[in-house]
Amino acid sequence: MTPVNLKSLAEQLNMSIATVSRALRDSHEVSDATKARVRALATALNYEPNAYASSLRRNLSKTIGVVIPKVANHFFALAINGIEEAARQSGYHVLIYLTHDDYAREVSIVQHLKGGRIDGLLMSVASGTEDFAHIKSLQETNLPIVFFDRVCAEVATAKVTTNDYESGYRATEHLILAGCRHVAHLLISNNLSIGQFRQQGYLDALQAHGLTPDPDLVLHGVMDNEQNVALIRELLLRRPDIDGVFASVERLAISTYHVCKELGRRIPEDVKIIGFSNLEAAALLDPPLSTITQPAYEIGREAAKILLRAVEKKKAVLPAQSIVLESTLFERRSTASE
C-alpha cells in the first residue's frame, strides 16, 4: 500500500502541496473551508505527517537541552519529569547534561551546546558559578534559554522559580514561633539568587521578631557531605545555645540530623530543624522533617512550556515571561513545640 503523503493529498484535492501543508498546520493563510476539506481527506486516508522532514524544513532538531547540577536530588528528578511531559506533548526530545555543581564542567557543556545540537536550553546553574560570560555568549547565538530554580540574574531571559524570600522568611518565623531564639541558617552558596533570597528572608524574619541576626550562626556548607557533617558538628559544639536550624538545602538538613544524633541533641526537644526539601522520605525520618517543599514538577513543566513556545514561534524569550510559583510549608515533628 502506497503511503499517503502531502503530494498524494494535494493531487486528490487538486491543490498545491504548499496549500495542503499550510492547511494541516492551521495557517491563517488558508480558509476554514479549505482546512476542513484537507483535514477530512487526511483523516480518511490515515495520513501521518513526517515529523523528521518537517523539522528539517524548519531547521529544527526537535530536541531541547537541560543542564542541571545533579540528578541524585528529588527536586531535579521531579523537575525533569515536568520538562519531559511538556516536551513529549510538543513532539520534542530531551537531552540532559549534568554539571555536578562544577563551574568548569558547566562552561564545557555550554561550549559543546554552541554546536547547534539543540533548539533551546533549560538551565539550572551550578552553585559555584560566579562568572556567567559563557552563558551570555551562548545567548548571543540566539539560542532560546530559560532558567529554572537556580537562575542567572545577569542574563535577560525568562526564569521560573519559587518564592524563595517568602519561603525563607516563613521557615525562620516557623522556628521562632515554635520557641527558638538562636536560629542557625545553613546554606551551600550565596552566589546564587535563591541562596541570597532565602538568607534575606531568614534575616528579616529574625529582625521582625526582635531577634538580632548573628553572623556566627550562618554556616556555608560545601559539596561534600562528610565535610558538611564536620562543619555542622563544629558549629553545634561551639554554639550549644542553638535551638533551631533552618537548612536552605536538603543535604544540610540531613547532615544536621546525623550530627544531632551523634552529639545526643534531641530533635525537636533540644534543636528544631526545618529545611527546603522535596524528599518523599522526609515524613519517614525520625522524627519526621518539617519542610519547605517546592512545586518541582510544575517548575520544570512551566519552564519547558515557555521555551517550547519560543522555539516553535521563533521568538526571543523575554524576562517578562518569568513565573514565580508558591512553595508549601509542611509542619512535622522536627519543629514541634513542647
N, C-alpha and C positions, 0 to 999 in steps of 0.2 A: 504494500500500500504506500503510495507516494505521500510523504509528509506534507502537511499544509504549511505554507509559508506566506510571507507578505505578497510575493509575486502572484501566487495562485489565487489568493483572496482578491487582489486587485483585478486580475483577469476576469473572474466571475462577476465582480461588481461593476466592471467597466470603469474603473477608477485608476488613478495613478498610484504607484506604490507609496509615494510621499503622502498622499491624502489618506490612504488606509493607515499608514503609520501614525499620522497626526490624530486620526480619529481614535485609535486604540490608546493613545497617550492622553486623550481628553483635551486636546489642544483647543484653544479659543478660536483658532483659525478655521475650524470645521463646524458646520451647523449641527444642531442637535439631531436633526433628521438623518443626516449622513452618518453621524456617530451611531445612531440606533441601528441603521442598516448594516454597518460594518460589524458591530458587536453581535448582532443576531446571527450573521453568517459565521463569524469566528466561533461562536458557541456551538452552532450546529455541526461544524466540521472539527470540533475539539482542537482548535488552534492553540499552540503553546508558543509564546514568544521566546526567541533565542536571547537569553539574558547576556550571554558572553558577547554575542555580536553587538547587542545594544550598548554594552559597556564600552566596547572598543570604539563605537561611533561617537560616544560622548566623552572619550578619553578618561574613562573611569576604570579603576581596578576592582571596584565593588568591595573594597577592603578598608577598614579603619584600624588604626593602631591604638593601643592602650599602654601607656607607660605608668607603672606603679612601683612603689618602694619594695613591697614584699607580697607574697601570696599566702604565707602562713599567718594570716591575720583575718579574723572573721569579717571585719568591716570590708576589706577589699574583696573577699570571696563573694559577699553579698552584692557589692557594687558591680563586680564583673557579671554576675547573673542578670542584673538590671540592664547592663550595657548589651549583653548578648541577646536579651529578649528584644530590645528595641532594634538592634542590628538585624536580627533574623526577620522581623516583621517587615523590614525595608529591603530585604534581599541582600544584605551585606555580611561579609565575613569579618572576624576579629582576630588581629594579631596582638599577642600580649608580650610586653617586654618588661623584665624585672631589673631595677637598678640596685636592689639590695641596699637601699639607702646610701648609695655611694655616689658622690658627685662626679668622679672621673668616669664611672660606668654610665651615668646619665648623659654626660657630654658625648661619649662614644655612641650611644644609642641614637641620640639626636642627629649626629653626623651621618649615621647609617641611614636614617629616615629621609635625608635630603635626596636620596637616590630615586624618589618618586614611586616607592613601593606601596604607598597608601594614599587614600583620597582625603583623609582627615585624621586628626590626632586628639585623643583624650589623654589628659596627663595629670598625675598627682606627683609633685616634685619630691625629691629626696630631702631628708631633714638637714643634711649637711650642705645643701646648695645655698651659696651666698651670692654668686655671680651668675646672672641669668642671660649673659650675652649669647650663649649657644641657643637658647630658646628664641630670643629675639631674631637671630639670624635665620632660624627655621621659619619663623612667621613671615620674614621678608621674602620667602619663596612663594608666598600667597597660599601656603597650606593652611586650611582652617584648623584652629586649635581651640579646644575648650578645656579649662581646668576644672578639676573636682576635688573636694576636700582640701588637699594641700595645694594652695594656689600660688601663683606668681603675680603679685600686685603690680609689678613693673611692666607687664605685658598687657596691652589693651585688647582684651577679648572677654568672652563670657566665662563666668565662674559659677559653679554650683557647689554650695557649701551649706553648713548648718549654722544656726545662731550661736556661734562659739562664745561670744562675750556673755550673752544672757545665760547660756548653759554654765559657764564658769562661775558666774555670779550666783546662780541657783544652787549649784553644788556646794559652794562655800557657805552660803546662807543656810542651807540644809544642815550642815555640820554645826554651825553656830546655834541654830535653834534647837539642836539636839543636846546643847550644853557645852560644846567645845569652845575653848578660849585661846588655845595655842595650836593653830591650824597650819600644818606644813603643806606646801604645794610642790609636787613633783612633776617635772616636765623633761622632755628629751631635747628639744631645740626651741630657742626663741628666735631663730632666723625666719621661721615660717609665720605667716599671719595667724594661723589657727592657734599656735602656741602663744603668740602675743595677745590675741583677743581673750583666750582663756585665762591667762595670767592677769590681764587687766580686770576681768570680771572678778577674779579672786581678790585682788587688792581693793577694788571698790566695795565689795561686799563686807570686807573687814572694816573699812572706814565707816560704812553706813551703819554698822552695828557697834560703833565706838571702840573698835579694836585697832591698835596701831600696827601697821604692817612691819614685819621683822625680816630683813633680807636674809638673816641666818636660817630662816625656815623655808627658803626657796632652794630646792635641790635640782640641779641639772644632771639628768641621767645620761647614759650612753647607749650604744647599740648592743653591748654585751650584757646578758642577764646576770652573770656571775659578778661582774663589776658593779651592776646596779644593786645587787644584794649587799655588797660590801659598803657601798656609799650610803644606803639606807640604814644599815646597821650602825655605821659611824654616826649618822645623824641622830638616830634614836638614843644612842648611848650618850652622845654629847648633850642632847636636849631631852632629858627624861620628862620634861613638862609637856611635851607634845601629846595632845589628846585627840587630835583629828588629822587625817591625811586626805588631801584631795589630789588624786593622781590624774594627770591630764591625758595619759595613755594607758592602755590596758596592761601592758607588761609591767609597769611600775606598781600598779595595784597588786598584781600577783606577787611581785617581789616583796612588797610590804607584808603580805600575808606570811611569806616564808620567814622574814626577819622577826615578825611578832611571835611566831611560834617558837623560833629559836631562842628569843630573849624572854619568853614567858609573859609577853604582853597580851592580855586578853582582848579579843575583839567581840563586842564593842565596849566592854566594861572599862578598859584602860585606853584603848585607841579606837576611834571610829574611822572607817575608811569608805570613801566613795571614789569612783573613777569612771572615765569615759570608756565604754566597752560595749561591743556587740556580741560578746561571748555568750553563747547559749547556755554554757555551764555555769554562768555567774550565779544563777539561782541554786546551783547544786554545791557550791563551795561551802566550807564550814568556818564561819557562818556565811549564809548567802550574801553576795556582794551587792550593795546599792550601786546603781549605775546611771550615768547619763548615756542613753542609747540613741545613736544617730540613725536616721532613716536611710541606711546604706544602699539598699536595693533601689529606692526611689532616686537617690542622688545619682547613681550610675545610669539609671534609665533616662532621667531628665537631661543629664549631660549629653548622652548619646542622641537624644531627640534633637537637641539644639544643633549638634554637629551635623547630623544627617540632613536636616533641613537646609543648612548652609551648603553642604556638598551637592545636594540634588538641585538646588536653585542657583548654584554657582554664585553665591553671595558671601560677603565677608561676615564673620561672626563679630557681633558688636557687644561692648561691655553692658549695654542696656538690656541685653538678653539674660543677664545673670539672675540666678534664683537662690534664695536663702530658704531652706527648709527647717522645720522645727524638730529639735531633739526632745526626747522624753526622759524625765527623771523617774526611775523605778526605785522606790524605797524598800530596802530589805533589811535584814537583821544586823548587817555590819555597821549600821548607823543608828540602831535602836537606842532610845533613851532608857535609862534605868528606871 
